[in-house]
């Protein structure tokens, strides 16, 4: 499930927030950095519009458990993976991506080996066990992607 062209009013505030965090290397991110290991952005006020958009996509039946940001330089991409873990086995989970900054030719998303046509400001949710990856960023500008894991609410 995805929604296109979500114009968040606070993108400048989110950009300012990103200057305060220091992304690090992550084994799934090639030629780029990630906040996955150092920050969970769920409780950051600057991230509330992104989190609320993801929650609204599920009619508030899911909550965002963790959120991080990947920044891809030229040649950067994420290798094939899914978000299955021991904690995701006992309930219903979704994974999601928000293309915060996506210049043309900065890489494409594939889910279960199918190309997904997304542009900047698009949001997508998919099953936690879906294999996904991106192709290489071919331009000099960076691509910025926010990712989430969402768990179904018990009373939903």
N, C-alpha and C positions, 0 to 999 in steps of 0.2 A: 504494500500500500504506500502511495507517495502523494505528496502535494507539491505543486510547482509554484515557483516564483513568489515565495513568501517574503514580503518586504518588511523586515524587522525595523522598527523605528530607532532601535538602540545599537545599531551596528558600530557606530563610532565609539560608544561606551564599551562594547565588547572588545574592539580593537585596543582601546586603552588598557583594559584588563589584561589582554594578552601580553602587553609589554611588561607586566609585573610578574609574570611566571617565567620560569626557565625550563623549557622543554629539554629532554635528554634523549640519548640514543635508546632505541627499542629494537629488539631482535626481529620484529615483523616489518619495521619501517626501514626502507633502504633509501639512502641519500635524502634523509629528512630527520625530523625530531618529533618527539611525542611527550605529552604530559601524563601519559598513562601510569607510569611508575611513581610519579611524584605528587600528583594533584588529582583529587576527585572534585570536579567543579559543581557538583550537585547543589551545594549550599551557598554558592557564590551568587550574590544579588545580580551581578552583571549577566549571569547566564539564565536568569528566570524566563526571559522571552523564548529562548531556545527550548528549555525544559517544558514550559507550558505548551509550546507548539507540539512537541512530541506527545505529551499527555493528552492533548485535545485530539490528536490523530487516533487515539484509542478510546475516545469518549470517556476519558479519565478512568478507564478500567485497569490501567497499568500505571506503575510509578517508576520514575527514573531512579535506578539504584546507583549507577556510576556513569560518569561523563568525563571525556578527555578530548584532547585536541591533537591532531597530527598536522605537521607542517612539512610540505614536500618541496624541496629545491628542484632545479633542473635535473632530470634523470630519476627523481624520487618516485617511489611507489610503495604499496604495501603488498606483501606476498600472500598467497592463498592461506586462509585460515577460517575458523569459525569461533564462536564464543562459548562453546560448550565447556562446562567445568563440573566439578562435583556439586556445587551449590545450585546449578541450573537443572539438575536431573529430577528434582522433586516437585517442580511447579512449572507453570507456563511462563516463558520468557520470550522477549523480542530483542533484536538488535536494531540500531538505527544510525543513520548518517545524515548530517546536514552539511551541504556544500556552502560554507561561509564565504570562501573566495575561490573561484574556479575560472581562471582565464581559459580562453579557447586553447585547445591542444595541450592542456595541463594534466591529462590522464583521464581514463574512463573506468567506471565501476563495472565489475562483473560479479554476478551472483549465480552460483551453480553453473558457471561457465557461460552464462548468457549476458550479453552486453546490455546494460541499463542506461538509457539515454537520460542523463541528468545534466543540468547546468547550474550556475551559481544561484543560490537562494532556494534550491530544491531540497526537500526532506524526503527520506524513505525509511520505512520499517520493514523488517523481514524476520524470518524465523531464526532463532539463536543458533541452530545447527546448520544453517545455510553457509556453504563455503563462499567466501567473497575475497576479492582482491582488486587492485587497480593496476592500470597500465602506467607506463612512465610519463612523468611530466616532461613535455618536449620543449617548453618555453623557459625563458630566463626568469620570469615572475614566479612567485611562490603560489602554491595551492594550499588552502587551509580547510580542514575538514574536522567537524565535531562529531564524535561518536558516543552512543549511549547503549547501555544495557537496561532493559525495562522488565520488571516482574509484575505479573498479574496480581492485583489486589485480592486479598482473601475474601472480602465482602463484595466483590464486583459481580 
